[in-house]
Amino acid sequence: MLEGEGFAAVTVEAIAERAGVSKATVYRWWPNRAAVVMDGFLSTVSSEVPFPHTGHAREDIRLHMRRLTEAFGGRMGRTVAALIAEGQADPELAEALRLRWLSVRRTEAREILELGIERGELREDLDLEVAVDVLYGPIYYRLLVGHAPLDADFADALADYVFAGLGA
């Protein structure tokens, strides 16, 4: 529904009608349409972009960035871009996206970087929040602006540039 008709068409009424239930039933399970949309989104994409665990922070992040850029080149990317765009006018959706999609991925990335610090792969004085922003911000920028391709070459180049500054 979201991909085909846009967020404005995703009302509790439309959700209830499509599911063949009452609005009360929808509200019994979800507090608002943003929560329904996020549950639907997460149920279809959460397993599409798992973080690998190779034992090396740089390789884990690089492989994850490759998977993310590949996924963002299709339906998932269009959906994430739509959720970000709609979140600008819908604070509940923006909060749901931050808490349930972005924060979870940021935590996973920070954990990988922390392991890299512990293993001596990365600088001890690394600001993990800034590092995650620098690693993933350009991917979301390309997703939203569309000025250049989101592909494996970009993911590899980005990882190389960023890890040159993060290394021990």
VENCORFEN-V819466 format. One record per pair of residues at least 12 apart in sequence whose ideal C-beta (glycine too) atoms are under 7 Angstrom apart, sorted by the first residue. I is the first residue (numbers start at 1). J is the second residue. D is the distance in whole Angstrom. If there is no record, write none. Layout:
i:I j:J d:D
i:I j:J d:D
This chain:
i:1 j:14 d:7
i:1 j:18 d:7
i:2 j:37 d:6
i:2 j:79 d:6
i:2 j:82 d:6
i:3 j:75 d:6
i:3 j:78 d:6
i:3 j:79 d:6
i:6 j:82 d:7
i:7 j:82 d:6
i:7 j:86 d:4
i:10 j:33 d:6
i:10 j:37 d:6
i:11 j:33 d:6
i:12 j:26 d:5
i:12 j:27 d:7
i:12 j:33 d:5
i:15 j:33 d:7
i:15 j:36 d:6
i:32 j:92 d:5
i:34 j:90 d:6
i:34 j:92 d:4
i:34 j:93 d:4
i:34 j:96 d:5
i:35 j:96 d:6
i:37 j:93 d:7
i:38 j:96 d:4
i:38 j:97 d:7
i:38 j:100 d:5
i:41 j:79 d:6
i:41 j:83 d:7
i:42 j:100 d:6
i:42 j:101 d:7
i:45 j:76 d:5
i:48 j:71 d:5
i:48 j:76 d:6
i:49 j:64 d:7
i:49 j:67 d:5
i:49 j:68 d:5
i:49 j:71 d:5
i:51 j:64 d:5
i:51 j:108 d:5
i:51 j:112 d:6
i:52 j:64 d:6
i:56 j:121 d:7
i:57 j:112 d:5
i:57 j:113 d:6
i:57 j:115 d:6
i:57 j:116 d:3
i:57 j:121 d:5
i:57 j:122 d:6
i:58 j:121 d:7
i:58 j:159 d:7
i:58 j:163 d:5
i:60 j:112 d:5
i:61 j:109 d:7
i:61 j:112 d:6
i:61 j:135 d:6
i:61 j:159 d:6
i:62 j:155 d:7
i:62 j:156 d:6
i:62 j:159 d:4
i:65 j:139 d:7
i:65 j:155 d:4
i:65 j:158 d:6
i:65 j:159 d:6
i:66 j:152 d:5
i:66 j:155 d:4
i:68 j:139 d:6
i:69 j:139 d:6
i:69 j:150 d:4
i:69 j:151 d:6
i:69 j:152 d:7
i:69 j:154 d:6
i:69 j:155 d:5
i:72 j:139 d:7
i:72 j:143 d:5
i:72 j:150 d:5
i:73 j:150 d:5
i:77 j:143 d:6
i:80 j:143 d:7
i:81 j:143 d:6
i:81 j:144 d:6
i:83 j:97 d:5
i:84 j:97 d:7
i:84 j:144 d:7
i:106 j:132 d:5
i:109 j:132 d:5
i:109 j:135 d:7
i:109 j:136 d:7
i:110 j:128 d:5
i:110 j:132 d:6
i:113 j:126 d:7
i:113 j:128 d:5
i:113 j:131 d:6
i:114 j:128 d:7
i:120 j:168 d:5
i:121 j:168 d:6
i:122 j:166 d:5
i:122 j:167 d:6
i:122 j:168 d:6
i:123 j:166 d:6
i:123 j:167 d:7
i:123 j:168 d:6
i:126 j:166 d:6
i:131 j:166 d:6
i:134 j:162 d:5
i:135 j:162 d:5
i:138 j:158 d:6
